[in-house]
Amino acid sequence: MAPQVLKVLICGGGIAGPALAYWLAQLGHKVIVVERFPTVRATGAQVDIRGQGITAIKRMGLHEAIRSKLVDEAGVSIVNSRGKTKATILANKSGKGASSLSSEYEIMRGDLVRILHEATEGEVKYIFGKTVDSFKEHGDQVVAYFSDGSSDTFDMLVGADGQGSRVRRNIQPVAAPSEYHNLGVHMAYCFIPRIESDPIGMCRAYLCPGRRMIMTRTHNEKETQIYFILLSDSEELRAVPKLPIQQQKKAWANMFHDAGWQSERFIKEMQTTDNWFCQDVVQVKTDTWHSGRVVLLGDAAHCPSPLTGMGTTSSLVGAYVLAGEISRSQDLTQAFENYHKIMQPYVDEIQQLNTGWLRWVMAKSQGVIAIIHFLVGLACFLRIPQLIARLSNDWDGDWKLPDYPELDVDQAEKR
């Protein structure tokens, strides 16, 4: 029986959507990606690829393209209020064991998005500046209604539209519990002009009283990434990301104005930067990954949160598994069920996050921070972090990426 050629609509042109589009186009399906931004959204902070995500990019044949754009980050240095290094946790680049705080595969989100877009644009149709406002299923088809008033019919609809997914909201049962699990962590980041003392290729972490942290990463000669992180269960803080951008910046400036180190410089520069983002850090947990001919992918289905460093990896892994199961079954419902069944143990593994360690590290008082500096410094002197990394597995534990010969696209670079 000849495979059915599907007309597929993917909502979201970030990482998960184009990764799935890549595989489905290789299988001969007609794929359309709709993205709400007016152009390729090749922006965002530094992300990493770990564990089975590395296997996924090798199977895509994109390993060398991605390696050519990696940020060479040596590790993470913990600094005090004078900028003096108290401890350095080096990246594990041995090829054995788990990644440390820095991955061997660090890459700017924009570079990864561009690579995926370039790998698919010849075979996948991209529509920018448009969203899916609603959709309805009619038998074996899905009718999508777009923000410009138009509509079209598809065999399959994919929600790869992030942790705030509209598609997910439309398929959740009415009485379903909230899919958002708050972690009590708030984060903001921006890009500011680099100065000579900003070290290229080394992440710096500064702990300050009040359960606050500032991190910097410098990925090129011109820009430095600034991350503000705060632990708090305040309901008021959860509302900040919904405010206008200037009000968001004002709120974060108020929270960090007395933090010390280079906080004054960071706050001053963030007022004028266009590259700004803040969020209430959450995990997305839902039992409903699909309904009829609609399926969720990436953060829309199972956001693990930035604290795990597994969001990009899980998107690449999920795209491969979903495409693989579609290739094996002409019954989409069965393919979606198999995809969920295979991915759930992996998602359970990467979402195991105990924030207790973070509350210990991000202390209330300067006295406790001094103790942390001493203990972490001693551990690094004894090379304990490197030993732990080499003897450990990445966040995905013992879970292994399935092998789908159906997705063997005869790339020159193989696993």
N, C-alpha and C positions, 0 to 999 in steps of 0.2 A: 504494500500500500504506500503510495507516494506521500512524503511528508507534506502537511498542510502549510502553505505560506501564510503567515499571519501578518495582519496590519496592526502594528503596535504603537501606542502612544505612551511616551514616557514623560512624566511631569518632573522636571528638574534637570538642569544641565550642569550640575556640579561635578562630583566624582562618581557616585553610585550610578546615576542615570547613563552617562556616556560609557561607563564600563560595561553595563548590561547591553547598551546599544551596540557596542563593539562585537560582543559575542553573537547577538541575535542577527546582526547584519552578516556575519560570517556564515551563519546557518541559512541565509537566504531570505530572511524575513524583511518585510518593509517596515522601517522604523522611523518614527518622527519623535523628536525631542522638543518639548516646549519649555522655554525658560523665561521667567518673569523679568529678568534684567534685559536691557536693550542690546547688549553685546555679550560675548563670552565673558563670564565673571571670573577673570583670571586674577583675582586678588585674594587676600587673606593671609593669615600668619603661617608660621612654620608648622608643618605636620610631619608625622613619621609613619613608616611602613614597617610592620614587625611580623614575625612568625609566618603564618600561612599566607599573609598578604604578599610576602616576597615570592612565595611559590606561585601565587596567582599572577603577578606581573611577569614572571618568567614564562608562564604558559601563554600569556598574551603576546609574547615576543617583544615586550616593551622594556625589558630589563635594562638594556644598554642605553636606551633613550632616557630613562629615568636616572640611571647612574650618572649620566653626563650633566645632570642638573642638581645633583645632591649638594646640600650644604654640609661642608666638612666641619662638623661640630665635635671638638675634642672631648667635651664633657660639661659638667656643671660645677662651678666654683661657688662656694658659700662665702659671702663677704660680710664684714661688719660695717658700722656706720661711717668709718673712714675709708671704706673701699678696700681694706686689707683682706686678703684671702685667708680664711680659716680652715678650709677643707676643699678638696676637689675630688669629685666622683667621676672617673673617666668613663667614656663610652666603651662598651665591649665590642671591639672590632675584630675579635679572634675568629669569628665564624662559628663558635661553639657556645652552647648555652643560651641564656636569655639576654635581651637588650638591657642596658642599665637605664638611667634617667634619660640619657641621649641615645637615640637609635643609630645604628650604622646607616640607616636609610632615612635621613632627615632631608626634607625637600619643601620648598615654598609651595603653598597650596596653589597659587596661580600657575606655577610651572607645571605641576601635575595636571591641572585642568587643561592647560594648553596642549600637553602631550596627548591626553585622551581625546580632545577635540580634533586635533590634527590626524589622529589614527582612525577617526570615524567620519570626518566631514565629507569624504568622497562617496560614502555609501549610506550615510544617515542624513535625513533632512532635519535641520535645526530651524526653529522658529523662535525669535527673540522678542522681548517686550510684550509677552502674552501669557495669560494664565488660564487654567481650567477653573471656571467658576462653579460648575456643577456637572453632574453626569447621571445618566440613567441606563439601566440595563434592559435590553429587550431580547429575550431569548439568548441566542449565541452572539450577541453584539452589544457594544457599549457606545452610547451616544454621548459625546463630550460637548459641552457648551462653553465657549471661550469668552474671554473678557471683552473682545471686540464685537460681540454679538453674533459671531459665526458659530457653526457647529459642524461636527463630522462624526462618522461612524467608524468604530475600530473593533478588532477581534479581542483586544486585550488592552487594559489600562494599568500602568505602573506608577505608583506613588513613590517617587524618589525625591520628594520635596522637603526633606529635612525634618528636624524634631518638631517643628510647628505644623506638620503636614495637614493640608486641607483634605487631601484624599483620605487620610486616616480618619479624620473627623467624620467623614461621610459614610464610612463603613463600620464604625464602632456601634455595637448594640446600645440602645437607648439607656439601659440601666448599668452599663459597664462602669467600673470604677475609673478614676482618673489614671491615665497612663503615665503621668508625670510623677516621678519620685524625686523630691527635693533632697539635696545633699547638704544644705546649709552652707554652700560655697558660692561666692559671687566673684565674677571675673570681668575685667575689661582689658582691652589691648589697643595699642595704636602704634603707628610708625612715626618716628621723629628723625630729624637730621643727625647723622653720626658725628661725633667729635673724635679727635685723635686717641683719647684715652679709652674709648669703647673697643674692647678686644674683639677682633673678627674671629669667629669660629669657637667661641667659648661662651656658654650660657652662664650668667651670674644671678645668684639668688640672694636676696637681702631680707632677713627676718627682722620685723620690728614689733614692738609691743602692741597689744590690742588684737592679736591673732591676724596680723597683716603680713603680706609678703610682696616684694617687688622683684620681678625677674626681667633681665635684659638679654636679648639675643641679637647679634650683629651678623647679618648674612652677606653683606657687601660693603663696599667702601663708602656708600652714601647714606645708608639707612640703619637705624637701630630699632628693634621691636621692644616695646615696653609692655609688661603685663602687670596689672594690679590685681591682687587676689586677697579676698577678705572672707573670714569665717564668721557667719552670723545667722541666726534663725529669725531675723527681723522680717516681718511681713512687708514693711515699708520698703526695704531694699529690693524685694522681689518685684516691686512695681517700677523700679528705675529704668529697666530696659524698654519700657513702654512709653517713656517720656520723650519729648523732642531732644535731638542730639545735644544741643547746648545745655539743656537742663541735666542730661546724663553726665556730661563732663563736669558741670558744676557740683553735682552730687559726689562724684568720685574725687574731685579736688578737695572737697570738704573732708572726705574720709581719710585722705592721705597728706594733707597739708603739713602735718607735724611729724611725718614718718622719718625724717632724717635722710642720710646718705645724699643722693642726688634727686630727692623727691621734688624740690623746688624747680629744678631744671625740667624734669619730666612733666610736671603739671603745667608749666609755662608753655612748653612746646606742644602739648596735647590740645591746647585751646585752639590752635590754628590748623592742625592736621585734618585732612579729609579721610585718612585711613583710620577709622575708629570703629570699635565694636564692643558692646558689653552684653553680658548675659547672666541670668540666674542659672547656675550649673545644675542640670538635672539628668536623670536617666529616663529613657522611655521604655516602659514595660507594658506589653499588651498581649493578650491571648489571640487577638484577631489580626492576623497578618494578611488575610485575603478574604474576599467575598465574591462569589460568582467568578467573573472574569477580571476582577480588580485585585491587584496584589501590591504589597508594600515592600520597599527595599531600603537598605541602609538605615540612617538615623530615623527615618519615618517609621520603621518597624521596631528598631531596637537600639536607640542611641545609648552608647555605654558611658558617655560623658568625656570631656577633655581630660579628666584626671587619670583615665586609664591609658590614654595615648592610642586607643584601639579603634577610634571612629573611622579613620581612613581605611585601615586594614579590614575591618568588618564589612565596609562597603564593597571593597574589591572582592572579598571572599564571597559575600552574598550574591553579587552579580554573577560570578562564575557558577555557583551552585544552582541558582535559579535558571540560568541559561542551560545548564547541563540537564536539569530535570525536564525542562520544556523540550529539549532535543530528544528525550527518551519516551515521551508520551504525547499522544495526540489529544488526550483528555486534559485540558488545562487545570481543571479542579484537582485531578490526581497529581499533576505536576506541582501545583502550589502546595498541596498537602505534604508531598514528599520533601519539597524545599524547606518547609517549616519544620518538619520532623528531623531533617538532617542538621539544620542550622541551630535548633533550639539548645542542644547541649553545648555548642560553641558559644552561643550568646550567654547562656547561664555562666559559663566559665569567665568570659571577659567582663561580665557585669558584677562579679564578686568583688565588691569594693568596700573595704572597711575604712571609713574616714577617721577612725580613732587615731591612727598614726599621724594623720594630718593635723588633728587637734593637739597632738603632743608636740609636733614640730613647730606649728604656728602658735606659739605660746602667748599668754597674756602679759607676762612681765619680762623685763630685760634680764633679770637674774636667771630665769629658766633658759632664756636664749643663750646666755653665756655658757651654761651647762651643756646645751645642745652643741654649741660650737666645739667645746672640748671633746665631747664624746664622738661626734662625727669626725673631727680632726684625727683623733686617735685611731678610729676604725679605718680611715683612709690611709694613715701612716702604715698600718698593718696590712693594707691591701685587702681588707675583708670584703668591700663591695665588689671588687673584681672576682674574688673567689666565689662569692654567692652567685654572681651573674653566670659564671662559667658552669656552675653546678645546677643551675635552675632552668626551667622552661619559660618561654614567654607567656603572656597572659592567656594564650589559648591552650595551655596545658598539653595534654596528650592528644587532643583532637587533631585529626589529620584531614587535609583537603581531599575530598573524593576525586577520583580520576575519571574523566569523561572522554573516552576516545572519540566520541561524536564531535567534540570541540577541537579535535586536532586539525588546526588550520594550516599545517605545513609551513609554519614559520621557520626561518633560518635558526632562530635561537630557541632552544628547547629546555625543558626542565632537566 
